Every structure is written in structure tokens, then in C-alpha cells.
Amino acid sequence: MLLFFALCFVGVAIAGASAYIIFWPLSLVQLRDLHPAVRERLGEGAFLKPRVMWWLLSGGYRETGDPAFTGLATPARVALSTVIFGLSGAAILWLWSVALS
């Protein structure tokens, strides 16, 4: 039963990854077009850089003050949080099942 719930958490993580793949590139295009200074600060290849992902998770994107950008970045932040939550939950339940067996 624990492994079934762990698999459910993996499914949640996959759903979060799908949303992240949709919203984060749209956010980066918005940065490229309207906020080149912020884009320069994030650097090239910002899609999977750990530093940029932490910037997104910590809410640093709000400093732009652009409602269109924050409207795209907020779902990307929720999606990234969902991925982390899902994988963490799956790992905890998997470890729990290993400890019980």
C-alpha cells in the first residue's frame, strides 16, 4: 500500500513537471522581450539552472513588478513546488516501505 501511494506521489510530480514545462518557458520569453536586465542577470540556459530555480521558488520574480510576467511565473513556481513535494513524498514513502520490510 505504501508503494502505491509513493507511485501516486510520482504521478503528482509528473503533473507538476508538465505544468512547469508549460509555464516557465513562457515566463522566460516574457523576460527576454520585456525585461532584458533581469534576463541578463539570470544568464543563458535559465530553464534548469538551480540558482534560477531557487530564484523562482523564493519569489524573486516579483521584483519585476510586471503583472503579465508574475501571472506566468506564479504557476511555474507552484508547479516546481509540486514537483519537489511529489518527489519528496514518494521518497519518504519508499524509504518507509524499505524500513518496514
C-alpha positions as CSV (number, residue, x, y, z in Angstrom):
1,M,0.0,0.0,0.0
2,L,2.8,2.4,0.8
3,L,4.4,1.8,-2.6
4,F,1.1,2.6,-4.3
5,F,0.9,5.9,-2.5
6,A,4.5,6.5,-3.4
7,L,3.6,5.9,-7.1
8,C,0.7,8.4,-6.7
9,F,3.2,11.0,-5.4
10,V,5.3,10.3,-8.5
11,G,2.2,11.0,-10.6
12,V,1.7,14.3,-8.8
13,A,5.4,15.1,-9.6
14,I,4.9,14.3,-13.2
15,A,1.8,16.6,-13.3
16,G,3.9,19.4,-11.7
17,A,6.7,18.8,-14.2
18,S,4.2,19.1,-17.1
19,A,2.9,22.4,-15.8
20,Y,6.5,23.7,-15.2
21,I,7.4,22.8,-18.8
22,I,4.4,24.8,-20.0
23,F,4.7,28.0,-17.8
24,W,8.4,28.5,-17.2
25,P,9.4,28.9,-20.9
26,L,6.6,31.3,-21.4
27,S,7.9,33.3,-18.4
28,L,11.4,33.3,-19.8
29,V,10.1,34.6,-23.2
30,Q,8.3,37.4,-21.4
31,L,11.6,38.2,-19.6
32,R,13.5,38.2,-22.8
33,D,11.1,40.5,-24.5
34,L,10.3,43.0,-21.8
35,H,12.9,42.7,-19.0
36,P,16.3,42.2,-20.6
37,A,18.2,43.4,-17.4
38,V,16.6,40.6,-15.4
39,R,17.2,38.1,-18.2
40,E,20.9,39.1,-18.3
41,R,21.2,38.6,-14.5
42,L,19.7,35.1,-14.8
43,G,22.1,34.2,-17.7
44,E,21.7,31.7,-20.5
45,G,20.1,28.3,-20.0
46,A,18.0,29.6,-17.2
47,F,15.4,26.8,-17.6
48,L,17.1,24.3,-15.4
49,K,19.7,26.3,-13.5
50,P,19.5,25.5,-9.8
51,R,20.2,29.2,-8.9
52,V,17.4,30.4,-11.2
53,M,15.0,27.7,-9.9
54,W,15.7,28.9,-6.4
55,W,15.1,32.5,-7.5
56,L,11.7,31.3,-8.8
57,L,10.9,29.3,-5.7
58,S,11.8,32.2,-3.3
59,G,9.6,34.6,-5.2
60,G,12.4,36.8,-6.6
61,Y,10.4,37.2,-9.8
62,R,8.1,39.6,-8.1
63,E,10.7,42.3,-8.2
64,T,9.9,43.0,-11.8
65,G,6.5,44.5,-11.0
66,D,5.1,43.3,-14.3
67,P,1.7,41.6,-13.7
68,A,1.9,39.7,-17.0
69,F,5.3,38.2,-16.0
70,T,4.2,37.4,-12.5
71,G,1.0,35.9,-13.9
72,L,3.1,33.4,-15.8
73,A,5.8,32.9,-13.2
74,T,3.4,32.1,-10.3
75,P,2.0,28.9,-11.9
76,A,5.6,27.9,-12.7
77,R,6.5,28.4,-9.0
78,V,3.5,26.3,-7.9
79,A,4.4,23.6,-10.4
80,L,8.1,23.5,-9.3
81,S,6.9,23.3,-5.7
82,T,4.6,20.4,-6.7
83,V,7.5,18.5,-8.3
84,I,9.6,18.9,-5.2
85,F,6.7,17.9,-2.9
86,G,5.7,14.9,-5.1
87,L,9.3,13.5,-5.3
88,S,9.9,14.1,-1.6
89,G,6.7,12.3,-0.7
90,A,7.5,9.4,-2.9
91,A,11.0,9.1,-1.5
92,I,9.7,9.2,2.1
93,L,7.1,6.6,1.5
94,W,9.6,4.4,-0.4
95,L,12.1,4.7,2.5
96,W,9.3,3.9,4.9
97,S,8.4,0.7,2.9
98,V,12.0,-0.4,2.9
99,A,12.3,0.2,6.6
100,L,9.1,-1.9,7.3
101,S,10.2,-4.8,5.2
